[in-house]
Amino acid sequence: LHATVGAHYRHPPADVFAAIEEAARQTEGVLPSPAVDVRTEEFGDFAVGYDVKYWIRDYVDSEEIAKSFMTHVWYAFDRHGIEIPFPIRQVYAHEVTAETEAERERDLEERIVRHLRGTELFESLDEEETRTLAKRARLERFFTGEVLMRQGDPGDSMHILDRGRVAVEVTRDGRSRRLTELEPRAFIGEMALMTGAERTATVIALEPTRSVVVDHEAFCGILERNPSVAERISETLARRRDELEATSAELREAALGATQEDRHQILSRIRDFFGFGGSE
């Protein structure tokens, strides 16, 4: 199948290619091989046009797959910050001023701050540290069926659900099993954020979902200025692990990764991952 996609001139083609390839991977019915073929097609009046070719197995469903693919392109572009411009002849009925944009940014920051304050992992951060982290965190949107994180992939970030609902699944011996479903304010992936551990579960959006993403780069500055935060977080991770002891071993592993480490071992892994040494 073919599709034509437009992106703003300020986005490098390589970034656009990566987002479209991600959309293809997320779209049910699009074959992983041959790989999606994306080419720069034209430099239009208001956008760079890209020609996309992808392969499907069942052409009976081609119309639905094509619609689904374009939906996933929008979500992938949104996560990657790629703008789909409108024709320059289109006129807005209102003006977006610097003041309204600043207000929108403040509202977004406050929303993220509330999520961080409500997350056990960050309860040891002071007000300044929380706001610094909020400025560096980001919101990501996922369409129904899209994967937020995949079991076995390397990880360096965590998600705090803002809207929507997700399923947590693990695969063992070729068989997938759903462990639980999570709703807004839940968080997952904290061990990957703090230690770089690989993902121990696959998390799938059950409906349109938005999450606050905190990654390694965003958190690095916090630990550089205040290394003692790592000690408090290692205690939180160890305590969270202990609280999950009453649940299934699979769910405990999905939440925290390795489950046999004590606080000192977790702290050592955090220090190694963030590149600062020292001892207690």
C-alpha positions in Angstrom: 0.0 0.0 0.0 1.0 3.6 -0.5 0.5 6.7 1.7 1.5 10.3 1.4 2.5 12.2 4.6 3.5 15.8 5.0 5.8 17.1 7.7 7.1 20.6 8.6 10.3 21.7 6.9 12.1 22.1 10.3 12.1 18.3 10.9 15.1 16.4 9.5 13.9 13.6 7.1 15.7 11.0 9.3 13.4 11.9 12.2 10.4 11.7 10.0 11.5 8.3 8.7 11.9 7.0 12.2 8.5 8.1 13.3 6.8 6.6 10.2 8.7 3.3 10.8 7.5 3.3 14.4 3.9 3.8 13.2 4.2 0.8 10.8 5.5 -1.4 13.7 2.5 -0.3 15.8 -0.1 -1.0 13.1 -1.8 -4.4 13.1 -1.8 -5.9 9.7 1.4 -4.2 8.4 4.1 -6.8 7.7 7.5 -6.3 9.4 9.2 -7.6 6.3 9.6 -6.2 3.7 10.3 -3.2 5.8 8.3 0.0 5.3 9.9 2.1 2.5 9.9 5.9 3.1 11.2 8.4 0.6 11.3 12.2 0.4 8.9 13.0 -2.5 8.6 16.7 -2.8 9.2 20.1 -1.3 5.8 21.6 -1.3 4.5 25.1 -0.5 3.9 24.3 3.2 5.4 20.8 3.9 7.9 18.3 2.8 6.0 15.4 1.3 7.0 11.8 2.0 5.9 8.7 0.0 5.4 5.7 2.1 5.1 2.1 0.9 4.3 -0.7 3.2 3.2 -4.3 2.8 0.2 -6.2 4.1 -0.9 -9.8 3.8 -4.7 -9.6 3.6 -5.9 -7.1 1.0 -9.5 -7.7 2.0 -8.7 -5.5 5.0 -6.6 -3.0 3.1 -8.9 -0.1 3.7 -9.1 -0.6 7.4 -5.3 -1.2 7.7 -4.6 2.0 5.7 -6.9 4.1 8.0 -5.2 2.5 11.1 -1.8 3.2 9.7 -2.5 6.9 9.2 -3.9 7.1 12.7 -0.7 5.6 14.1 1.3 8.1 12.0 -0.4 10.9 13.8 0.4 9.4 17.3 4.0 8.7 16.3 4.4 12.2 15.0 2.9 13.6 18.2 5.3 11.6 20.4 8.3 12.7 18.3 7.3 16.3 18.2 6.8 16.3 14.4 4.4 18.9 13.2 1.9 18.2 10.4 1.4 21.7 8.9 -1.7 23.1 7.3 -1.8 24.9 4.0 -0.6 28.5 4.3 -3.9 29.8 2.9 -5.8 28.5 5.9 -6.7 31.2 8.4 -7.0 30.7 12.2 -10.1 32.3 13.8 -8.0 33.2 16.8 -4.5 34.3 17.4 -2.1 32.2 19.4 0.0 34.7 21.3 3.2 34.3 23.3 1.1 34.8 26.4 -1.5 32.1 25.6 1.3 29.7 24.7 3.1 30.5 28.0 -0.1 29.8 29.9 -0.5 26.5 28.2 3.0 25.5 29.1 2.4 26.5 32.8 -0.8 24.4 32.9 1.0 21.5 31.4 3.9 21.8 33.9 1.4 22.0 36.9 -0.3 18.8 35.6 3.1 17.0 35.5 4.1 18.3 38.9 0.9 16.9 40.4 1.6 13.5 38.9 5.2 13.6 40.2 4.1 14.6 43.7 1.6 11.7 43.7 4.2 9.1 42.7 5.9 7.2 45.6 9.2 7.1 43.8 9.6 10.9 43.8 8.2 11.6 47.3 11.7 12.4 48.5 12.2 15.3 46.0 11.8 18.8 47.3 9.7 21.4 45.6 12.6 22.8 43.4 13.7 19.3 42.4 10.1 18.3 41.5 9.6 21.3 39.3 12.9 20.9 37.6 12.0 17.3 36.8 8.5 18.4 35.6 10.2 20.8 33.1 12.3 17.9 31.7 9.5 15.3 31.6 7.2 15.0 28.6 3.7 13.8 27.8 3.3 11.1 25.2 0.0 9.9 23.6 -0.7 6.3 22.5 -3.6 5.0 20.4 -5.5 1.9 21.3 -3.3 -1.2 20.8 0.0 0.8 20.7 2.9 -0.5 22.8 4.3 1.8 25.5 7.1 -0.5 26.3 8.0 -4.0 25.1 9.4 -6.9 27.1 13.1 -7.5 26.5 13.8 -4.0 25.1 16.5 -1.8 26.8 14.9 0.8 29.1 15.9 4.1 30.6 12.5 5.7 31.4 9.2 5.2 33.3 5.6 6.1 32.6 3.0 7.7 34.9 -0.4 7.2 33.4 -2.2 10.5 33.0 -5.3 9.3 31.0 -6.5 6.0 29.6 -5.8 2.4 30.6 -3.1 -0.1 29.8 -2.5 -3.8 30.1 0.7 -5.4 31.5 1.6 -8.6 29.8 4.5 -11.0 30.0 5.6 -13.7 27.6 7.0 -17.0 28.8 7.8 -20.0 26.6 6.1 -18.4 23.7 2.9 -17.7 25.5 1.6 -14.3 26.6 -0.2 -13.7 29.8 -2.0 -10.6 31.0 -0.9 -9.8 34.6 -2.9 -6.7 35.3 -4.5 -3.5 34.0 -3.4 -0.1 35.1 -5.4 3.2 35.3 -4.4 6.9 35.7 -1.9 7.7 38.4 -0.3 4.2 38.1 3.3 4.0 37.2 5.6 1.4 35.7 9.2 1.1 34.5 10.8 2.7 37.5 13.7 0.2 37.7 14.5 0.9 34.0 14.6 4.6 34.8 16.9 4.2 37.8 19.2 1.3 36.7 18.8 0.8 32.9 17.2 -2.6 33.4 15.6 -4.1 30.3 11.8 -4.2 30.2 10.4 -7.2 31.9 6.9 -6.8 30.5 5.0 -5.4 27.5 2.6 -2.5 28.3 -0.2 -2.0 25.7 -2.8 0.8 25.5 -6.3 -0.5 25.9 -7.8 2.9 24.9 -6.4 6.2 23.8 -3.8 6.8 26.6 -1.5 9.7 27.7 1.4 9.3 30.0 4.1 11.4 31.7 7.5 10.1 30.7 10.5 10.6 32.9 13.7 9.4 31.3 17.4 9.0 32.3 18.4 12.3 30.8 15.7 14.2 32.7 16.6 12.7 36.0 20.4 12.9 35.6 20.6 16.6 36.7 18.7 15.9 39.9 21.1 13.2 41.0 24.1 15.2 40.0 23.1 18.1 42.2 21.8 15.9 45.1 23.3 12.4 45.1 21.5 11.6 48.4 18.3 11.3 46.4 19.6 8.0 45.0 19.7 6.6 48.5 16.2 7.6 49.3 14.9 6.2 46.0 16.7 2.9 46.5 14.8 2.6 49.8 11.6 3.3 48.0 12.3 0.7 45.3 13.2 -1.9 47.9 10.0 -1.1 49.9 7.9 -1.3 46.8 9.4 -4.7 46.0 8.5 -5.9 49.5 5.0 -4.6 49.2 4.6 -6.7 46.0 5.6 -9.9 47.7 2.0 -10.8 48.2 1.3 -10.7 44.5 2.5 -13.1 41.8 6.2 -13.4 41.1 5.5 -12.3 37.5 3.8 -9.1 38.5 6.5 -8.3 40.9 9.1 -8.8 38.2 7.2 -6.8 35.7 7.0 -3.9 38.1 10.6 -3.8 39.4 12.7 -6.2 37.3 15.2 -8.1 39.4 13.5 -8.9 42.8 16.3 -10.5 44.9 18.3 -7.3 45.4 18.4 -5.4 48.7 18.5 -1.7 49.0 22.3 -1.5 48.9 22.5 -3.5 45.6 19.8 -1.3 44.0 21.7 1.8 45.1 24.9 0.5 43.6 23.1 -0.1 40.3 21.6 3.4 40.3 25.1 4.9 40.9 26.6 2.9 38.1 23.8 3.8 35.7 24.0 7.5 36.4 27.8 7.5 36.4 28.6 8.6 39.9 30.4 6.6 42.5 30.8 6.8 46.2 29.9 4.6 49.1 27.5 4.9 52.1 
